[in-house]
Amino acid sequence: MDWTSNLQGLFGGILIGISATWLMATLGRVTGISGIAGTLVTARPKGDSAWRAAFLAGLVTSPILLVLAGGDLGNVVNEPNEIIGDPAGGVLSMLIAGLLVGVGTGLGSGCTSGHGVCGLARLSPRSMAATGTFLLSAVVTVYVARHIVGGGA
């Protein structure tokens, strides 16, 4: 068992929980990445942009700072000199998947972080249904990819 990965995951989960609690306690906002990014880009909220921009900047700069400090990003590469490996299904499939995730967050009125982390903690029935749908969709996708299409290990 790789304890380093487990401890990184535990530490990351603790940080996510603390940040979600802090945002709710201080600003009364749910930590949903699609809502934070979407509102910043599309609605341009007055007086609400600074924390949204800071939150998104932290998401982007944190991995960069980790690498600069000599850490690694976990098990994401095949070669020692790479930082992030090539997408398993190619760049086009990754772009299509990203587009579908964006459409899904619009249809589901939120993303996995908003519904799964914050909504479940608030015992929101809508978030429970959404998170169950995310998980079921993931199970079906993996099954189809591995056993019907044959594209996975």
C-alpha positions as CSV (number, residue, x, y, z in Angstrom):
1,M,0.0,0.0,0.0
2,D,1.3,3.5,-0.9
3,W,0.8,5.5,2.3
4,T,2.1,8.7,0.7
5,S,-0.8,8.8,-1.8
6,N,-3.2,8.0,1.0
7,L,-1.9,10.7,3.2
8,Q,-1.9,13.2,0.3
9,G,-5.5,12.4,-0.3
10,L,-6.4,12.7,3.4
11,F,-4.6,16.0,3.6
12,G,-6.3,17.3,0.4
13,G,-9.7,16.2,1.7
14,I,-9.1,18.0,5.0
15,L,-8.1,21.2,3.1
16,I,-11.3,21.0,0.9
17,G,-13.5,20.5,4.0
18,I,-11.8,23.5,5.8
19,S,-12.1,25.7,2.8
20,A,-15.7,24.8,2.2
21,T,-16.6,25.4,5.8
22,W,-14.6,28.7,5.8
23,L,-16.4,30.0,2.7
24,M,-19.8,29.1,4.1
25,A,-19.1,30.6,7.5
26,T,-17.5,33.8,6.3
27,L,-19.4,34.6,3.1
28,G,-22.4,32.3,3.3
29,R,-21.4,30.8,-0.1
30,V,-21.3,27.2,-1.2
31,T,-17.9,26.0,-2.6
32,G,-19.1,24.9,-6.0
33,I,-16.4,25.4,-8.6
34,S,-18.8,25.7,-11.6
35,G,-20.8,28.3,-9.8
36,I,-17.8,30.3,-8.6
37,A,-16.2,30.2,-12.1
38,G,-19.4,30.6,-14.1
39,T,-20.7,33.6,-12.1
40,L,-17.3,35.3,-12.3
41,V,-17.1,34.9,-16.1
42,T,-20.8,35.3,-17.1
43,A,-22.5,37.5,-14.5
44,R,-19.7,39.7,-13.4
45,P,-21.1,40.2,-9.8
46,K,-20.5,43.6,-8.3
47,G,-18.4,43.4,-5.1
48,D,-18.3,39.6,-5.3
49,S,-15.6,39.2,-7.8
50,A,-12.5,39.4,-5.6
51,W,-13.0,36.3,-3.6
52,R,-14.1,34.3,-6.7
53,A,-10.9,35.4,-8.6
54,A,-8.8,34.6,-5.5
55,F,-10.4,31.1,-5.1
56,L,-9.8,30.3,-8.8
57,A,-6.2,31.7,-8.7
58,G,-5.5,29.4,-5.7
59,L,-6.8,26.4,-7.7
60,V,-4.4,27.2,-10.5
61,T,-1.3,28.3,-8.5
62,S,-1.4,25.7,-5.8
63,P,-0.1,22.8,-8.0
64,I,2.5,25.1,-9.5
65,L,3.8,26.0,-6.1
66,L,3.8,22.4,-5.0
67,V,6.0,21.4,-8.0
68,L,8.3,24.4,-7.4
69,A,8.7,23.4,-3.8
70,G,9.9,20.0,-4.9
71,G,6.6,18.0,-4.5
72,D,4.9,16.0,-7.1
73,L,1.3,15.9,-8.4
74,G,0.8,12.2,-7.6
75,N,0.4,9.3,-10.0
76,V,-0.4,11.2,-13.2
77,V,2.7,10.7,-15.4
78,N,4.6,7.9,-17.1
79,E,7.9,9.6,-17.5
80,P,10.1,11.0,-14.7
81,N,10.6,14.4,-16.4
82,E,6.9,14.9,-17.1
83,I,4.6,17.0,-14.8
84,I,1.3,15.9,-16.3
85,G,1.0,13.0,-18.7
86,D,-0.9,12.9,-22.0
87,P,-4.7,12.3,-21.7
88,A,-5.4,8.6,-21.9
89,G,-8.0,9.0,-24.7
90,G,-6.3,11.9,-26.5
91,V,-6.8,15.6,-26.4
92,L,-10.0,15.6,-28.5
93,S,-11.7,13.2,-26.1
94,M,-10.6,15.3,-23.2
95,L,-12.0,18.4,-24.7
96,I,-15.3,16.7,-25.5
97,A,-15.4,15.3,-21.9
98,G,-14.8,18.8,-20.5
99,L,-17.6,20.2,-22.6
100,L,-20.0,17.5,-21.5
101,V,-19.0,18.2,-17.8
102,G,-19.8,21.9,-18.4
103,V,-23.2,21.0,-19.9
104,G,-23.8,18.6,-17.0
105,T,-23.1,21.3,-14.4
106,G,-25.6,23.6,-16.1
107,L,-28.3,20.9,-16.3
108,G,-27.6,19.7,-12.7
109,S,-27.4,23.2,-11.2
110,G,-24.0,22.6,-9.9
111,C,-21.0,20.4,-10.0
112,T,-19.6,17.5,-7.9
113,S,-17.8,19.9,-5.5
114,G,-21.0,21.9,-4.8
115,H,-23.3,19.0,-4.6
116,G,-21.0,16.3,-3.3
117,V,-19.0,18.2,-0.7
118,C,-21.3,21.0,0.4
119,G,-24.8,19.8,-0.5
120,L,-24.3,16.4,1.2
121,A,-23.0,18.2,4.3
122,R,-26.1,20.3,4.4
123,L,-28.3,17.2,3.9
124,S,-29.8,18.7,0.7
125,P,-32.2,16.2,-1.0
126,R,-31.3,17.8,-4.4
127,S,-27.6,17.3,-3.8
128,M,-28.1,13.7,-2.6
129,A,-30.0,13.0,-5.9
130,A,-27.3,14.8,-8.0
131,T,-24.4,13.0,-6.2
132,G,-26.1,9.6,-6.6
133,T,-26.6,10.4,-10.3
134,F,-22.9,11.4,-10.6
135,L,-21.8,8.1,-9.1
136,L,-24.2,6.0,-11.1
137,S,-23.0,7.7,-14.3
138,A,-19.4,7.1,-13.4
139,V,-20.0,3.4,-12.8
140,V,-21.9,3.0,-16.1
141,T,-19.2,5.0,-18.0
142,V,-16.4,2.8,-16.6
143,Y,-18.4,-0.4,-17.3
144,V,-19.1,0.7,-20.9
145,A,-15.5,1.9,-21.5
146,R,-13.9,-1.3,-20.1
147,H,-16.3,-4.1,-21.0
148,I,-18.3,-2.9,-24.1
149,V,-16.0,-0.6,-25.9
150,G,-12.9,-2.2,-24.5
151,G,-10.8,0.9,-24.0
152,G,-9.6,0.5,-20.4
153,A,-7.3,-1.6,-18.4
